[in-house]
């Protein structure tokens, strides 16, 4: 898998090969005119957002995976090693937390929170996982209050 710098270079090359410029691509993905230039030249943002990456992949006619250093799909071996009990626990705890606050999270934010917690506790025993999920949700809740 390529690193973020290699990905930036690839995107710059593909834009050029398609006869486009950074401003055109930025506007086409719904961003300000300098977005792609800042991404490629300054490394900001570090990674493209999910929506921007998807649109850019369509424009450049490449697989989305080529535009990120993070795995977008689980391999069959990774999928088979998911601890479904831990994952279910996390989802249940988050839903209970949201219901208790009569709140909701956008689907993307909820998925990111689930993924973050899962990666931190996937190898824990169920007993340890229960308390750690609660701890992570409390931390997330506190961070949301600050922001």
C-alpha positions as CSV (number, residue, x, y, z in Angstrom):
1,X,0.0,0.0,0.0
2,X,1.3,3.4,-0.9
3,X,2.0,6.1,1.7
4,X,0.3,9.5,1.7
5,X,3.1,11.3,-0.2
6,X,3.0,8.7,-3.0
7,X,-0.7,9.0,-3.2
8,X,-0.5,12.8,-3.6
9,X,2.0,12.4,-6.4
10,X,-0.2,9.8,-8.1
11,X,-3.2,12.1,-7.9
12,X,-1.2,15.0,-9.3
13,X,-0.1,12.8,-12.2
14,X,-3.6,11.5,-12.9
15,X,-5.0,15.0,-12.9
16,X,-2.4,16.0,-15.4
17,X,-3.0,12.9,-17.5
18,X,-6.7,13.7,-17.7
19,X,-6.0,17.2,-18.9
20,X,-7.4,18.8,-15.8
21,X,-6.1,21.3,-13.3
22,X,-6.3,21.4,-9.5
23,X,-8.9,24.2,-9.5
24,X,-11.2,22.2,-11.8
25,X,-10.9,19.1,-9.8
26,X,-11.4,21.0,-6.5
27,X,-14.7,22.5,-7.8
28,X,-15.8,19.2,-9.3
29,X,-15.6,17.5,-5.9
30,X,-17.5,20.3,-4.2
31,X,-14.6,22.1,-2.5
32,X,-13.0,25.5,-2.7
33,X,-10.8,26.3,-5.7
34,X,-7.5,25.7,-3.8
35,X,-8.5,22.4,-2.0
36,X,-6.6,19.9,-4.2
37,X,-3.6,22.2,-4.6
38,X,-3.4,22.4,-0.8
39,X,-3.8,18.7,-0.4
40,X,-1.1,17.9,-3.0
41,X,1.4,20.7,-2.3
42,X,1.0,21.2,1.5
43,X,-0.4,17.9,2.6
44,X,-3.5,19.4,4.1
45,X,-5.8,17.7,4.7
46,X,-3.6,14.7,5.5
47,X,-6.1,12.4,3.8
48,X,-9.0,13.1,1.6
49,X,-12.4,12.8,3.2
50,X,-14.6,9.9,2.2
51,X,-16.9,11.9,0.0
52,X,-14.1,13.8,-1.7
53,X,-12.1,10.6,-2.3
54,X,-15.1,8.9,-3.8
55,X,-15.8,11.8,-6.2
56,X,-12.1,12.1,-7.1
57,X,-11.9,8.4,-7.9
58,X,-14.9,8.8,-10.3
59,X,-13.3,11.8,-12.0
60,X,-9.9,10.1,-12.3
61,X,-11.5,6.7,-13.2
62,X,-9.5,4.8,-10.6
63,X,-10.5,2.5,-7.7
64,X,-10.9,4.5,-4.5
65,X,-8.4,2.3,-2.7
66,X,-5.7,3.9,-4.9
67,X,-6.4,7.3,-3.3
68,X,-5.8,6.3,0.3
69,X,-3.3,4.6,2.5
70,X,-6.0,3.1,4.6
71,X,-7.7,-0.2,3.8
72,X,-11.3,0.4,2.5
73,X,-12.4,-3.2,2.3
74,X,-11.8,-6.0,4.7
75,X,-9.9,-9.0,3.2
76,X,-11.6,-12.3,3.7
77,X,-9.0,-13.2,6.4
78,X,-9.6,-9.9,8.3
79,X,-13.4,-10.4,8.0
80,X,-13.2,-13.8,9.5
81,X,-11.2,-12.6,12.4
82,X,-13.7,-10.0,13.6
83,X,-14.9,-10.6,17.1
84,X,-18.7,-10.3,16.5
85,X,-19.4,-10.3,20.3
86,X,-17.2,-7.3,21.0
87,X,-18.5,-5.5,17.9
88,X,-22.1,-6.1,19.0
89,X,-21.3,-4.9,22.5
90,X,-19.8,-1.7,21.2
91,X,-22.8,-1.0,18.9
92,X,-25.2,-1.7,21.8
93,X,-23.4,0.5,24.2
94,X,-23.2,3.4,21.7
95,X,-26.9,3.1,20.9
96,X,-27.8,3.0,24.7
97,X,-25.6,6.1,25.2
98,X,-27.3,8.0,22.4
99,X,-30.8,6.9,23.5
100,X,-30.0,8.1,27.1
101,X,-29.1,11.5,25.7
102,X,-31.9,11.6,23.2
103,X,-29.2,12.3,20.7
104,X,-28.0,10.9,17.4
105,X,-24.8,10.8,15.4
106,X,-24.4,11.0,11.7
107,X,-23.8,7.5,10.3
108,X,-20.2,8.3,9.4
109,X,-19.4,9.6,12.9
110,X,-21.0,6.5,14.5
111,X,-19.0,4.2,12.2
112,X,-15.8,6.0,13.0
113,X,-16.5,5.8,16.8
114,X,-17.3,2.0,16.5
115,X,-14.1,1.4,14.4
116,X,-12.0,3.5,16.9
117,X,-13.3,1.6,19.9
118,X,-13.1,-1.8,18.2
119,X,-9.5,-1.3,17.2
120,X,-8.6,-0.4,20.8
121,X,-10.3,-3.4,22.5
122,X,-10.7,-6.2,19.9
123,X,-8.2,-8.4,21.7
124,X,-9.6,-7.9,25.2
125,X,-11.7,-10.4,27.1
126,X,-15.4,-9.7,27.2
127,X,-15.1,-8.5,30.9
128,X,-12.4,-6.0,30.1
129,X,-14.1,-4.9,26.9
130,X,-17.3,-3.9,28.7
131,X,-15.6,-1.4,31.0
132,X,-13.3,-0.1,28.2
133,X,-16.2,0.5,25.9
134,X,-17.8,2.6,28.6
135,X,-14.6,4.5,29.2
136,X,-14.2,5.3,25.5
137,X,-17.8,6.5,25.2
138,X,-17.3,8.8,28.2
139,X,-14.1,10.2,26.6
140,X,-15.9,10.7,23.3
141,X,-18.8,12.4,25.2
142,X,-16.4,14.8,27.0
143,X,-14.6,15.6,23.7
144,X,-17.9,16.4,22.1
145,X,-18.8,18.8,24.9
146,X,-15.5,20.6,24.5
147,X,-15.9,21.0,20.7
